């Protein structure tokens, strides 16, 4: 992700319940220890999805991952997670955390398939609507097949 992608990424993120402002993405890509990747359609160069997070002291956290609805069920989320996990492994990360709405069953299945395990619940963490967050952790990062 570069400055040239930020407006488009923010637009895609606005399709989610807990979206960030464009300025937040601009600041994130410049922040120390951040990572961010995008997926684009090969022929049209259309934005399919993105992932971003932070890595500090061997521990990573995924802050955002989104796939445009038009590209759901095409393994783009899986590809973004695999790229991120490989990147984290190459950076000597040992674990990675993320959180998601309890009701987001497709994402929970995706993360479980990538070996993330639930480790905690944050009661009433999200607003609009109020909902618990499930905290998941990937232990002992290793490249995925």
C-alpha positions, 0 to 999 in steps of 0.5 A, spaced: 500 500 500 502 506 498 499 514 498 496 513 491 492 507 494 490 510 500 483 513 498 481 507 494 483 503 500 479 508 505 473 507 500 473 500 500 474 500 508 467 504 509 463 498 507 465 495 514 462 497 520 468 500 524 471 504 518 477 508 518 478 515 515 482 516 509 487 520 514 488 514 518 490 510 513 495 515 510 498 515 517 498 508 518 502 507 512 508 512 514 508 509 522 514 505 524 513 498 525 507 498 520 505 493 515 500 493 509 499 489 503 493 490 497 490 485 492 489 488 485 485 484 480 490 482 474 487 485 468 483 491 471 488 493 476 481 494 481 482 494 488 480 487 491 482 487 498 487 490 503 490 488 510 494 492 515 497 491 522 503 493 526 509 488 528 513 490 535 518 486 538 516 479 535 509 480 536 504 482 530 497 485 530 492 485 524 488 492 525 484 491 518 483 486 513 477 487 508 475 484 501 471 488 496 464 484 496 465 483 489 471 479 490 468 475 496 469 467 496 475 468 491 480 466 496 483 473 496 482 474 504 486 467 505 491 470 500 492 476 504 493 473 510 498 468 507 502 473 505 502 477 511 504 471 515 510 469 510 512 476 511 511 476 519 515 469 519 521 473 515 521 478 520 522 473 526 515 474 529 513 469 533 505 471 534 500 475 531 493 477 534 487 480 531 480 481 533 473 481 530 466 482 531 463 475 535 457 475 529 463 475 523 462 468 522 466 468 515 472 471 518 472 467 524 472 461 519 477 464 515 482 465 521 481 458 524 483 455 517 489 459 518 490 457 525 488 463 529 485 460 535 480 464 540 484 467 546 479 472 549 473 476 549 472 483 550 465 484 552 461 490 548 468 492 545 464 494 538 459 500 538 454 501 532 452 496 534 454 494 540 458 487 540 463 483 543 470 482 540 473 475 539 481 476 540 484 471 536 492 469 536 496 465 531 502 462 535 508 460 533 508 463 526 510 459 520 509 459 513 502 456 511 502 451 505 
